[in-house]
Amino acid sequence: MATVAARELVDGEVVFVGIGLPNLACNLARRTHAPNLVLIYESGAVGATPSRLPVSIGDPALVTGSLMVCGMADVFQLFLQNGRIAVGFLGGAQVDRAGNINTTVIGSYAKPTVRLPGSGGAAEIAIHAQRVLIVAKLSPRVFPERVDFLTSPGHRVAKVITDKGVLERDAKTGELELAALYPDVAVADVQAGVGWPLRARPQLARLDAPTPVELQLLREVLDPKRLYLKG
Amino acid sequence: MRDAVARLVRDGDVVVIEGFTHLISFAAGHEIIRQRRRDLTLCRLTPDLIYDQMIAAGCAKKLVFSWAGNPGVGSLFAFRRAVESGQLEIEEYSHFGMVGRFLAGAARLPFWTLRDYAGTDLPRANPRIKSVQCPYTGEELATVPALNPDVTIVHAQRADAQGNTQVWGLLGVQKEAAFASERVIVVAEELVDERVIRSDPNRTLIPAAVVSAVVVEPWGAHPSYAQGYYDRDNDFYVSWEAISKERTQLAHYLDEFVYGVEDRAAYMQMQPRLAERLRAGEQFSTGVNYGF
């Protein structure tokens, strides 16, 4: 997932980075094909080059050696609302058929079964980033037909990068459909993790396995303690 | 700290302890718990461990926030228990919404406009998120109401005795929160002479004019951090998952590390190896010429 996400990033782009796998993907891209990627964290670090894997979005390593540190009012007004962000990464407890994301509650808002953290910056990232990439593992629980609560609208979602394949939003129907598969994964494997009848594109792309260089960077340089990588 | 909290934080207050991951005044939060303040409306973008502790200790009537998790780890379980059982009133925004509330408060405007929330369920969950039609373009814009706290508490690297406060590293919304607030407590790692402030005025985030009290409290942000002083205690943030999950463990934590100590110095004495583990390395900036 980290390598697939990294390959989505174009050199020189401004990327709004979340913590966890998106952060790994951005730093992998920066060390491979996209050395001029500009990483912005909602905490205010712009052009961050973290020398250790940030545990939180406000890690001090994001500040040391960055190009700029600004207050959060500037992050949201001057960067995000201004339209300066090319790519925004989001994750979620639920992602639905239209690419809408829920990070607020499972169940009803007034009487939640599970209270989740809430929006943070996710609502405005989904609204203002030019394209949104979602990273999430497939399971019917995570991919219901409709989210319980709509935290971040899906209309700018370009791709959903999962552990089995990549879903893309169809421009006409606004619906997520299967666009690419990992090696040795069948369409049925993806459908098993999605809670609605998933449309598959007639021509499915095959995603390349991680290269030895990417694996070495991920395992030995970027996440040696395996905070985010499993296996 | 004891005097500042006794004098400036009152039962029923709207209280802000700001700092985005960086510079969160745990020392002030602990003192508020020790002085058993009640019915507080706690506001912060990210409630973090400090508000989880204050909620568990019974200080909070209401929480105003935009992201309530344990950053990089998981959940805040005292918060979750309180919400899932309906014991804590909540008022929820997104980060931009909370930032807008502080901006409006600091500018003494009644509300802030932002292009946000279209297509989301947030305005349904929080009726205080409204909209307005732009008088120039006709565009529908979201609005959030001004937030003017009774008291805002910020931690900083250094301040002078008057309260001129300098911060570097992540800046969060501390400046806006301080200017929006009725009263402001600055908690500083170091008290410096006014000459130090004057030697680098661009680094001043909050001027003495808006500060009610200055408290000098080294390590007062732990387990949060102070850039150039000490690192974030990520191990503690991870361990909070298990502590906050069990009511009894959480109560035990508060007994030992909050009620059981007199002040921050005593808290640090209980954990003699903390300083060694977390003390920051050195990376100095090159200075600039302020001459003319």
Interface residues (C-beta under 8 A of the other chain):
Chain A: I19 G20 E42 S43 G44 A45 P54 V55 S56 I57 G58 D59 P60 L62 V63 T64 G65 V69 C70 G71 M72 A73 F76 Q77 L80 Q81 T104 Y109 K111 P112 V114 R115 L116 P117 G118 S119 G120 G121 A122 A123 E124 I127 H128 F149 L150 T151 S152 P153 H155
Chain B: F20 T21 H22 L45 T46 F65 S66 W67 A68 G69 P71 G72 S75 F79 R80 V83 E84 G86 E92 Y93 S94 H95 F96 V99 F102 L103 L114 R115 D116 Y117 A118 G119 T120 D121 L122 R124 A125 W168 G169 L170 L171 G172 V173 K175 E176 Y225 Q227 D231 R232 N234 Y237 A280 Q283
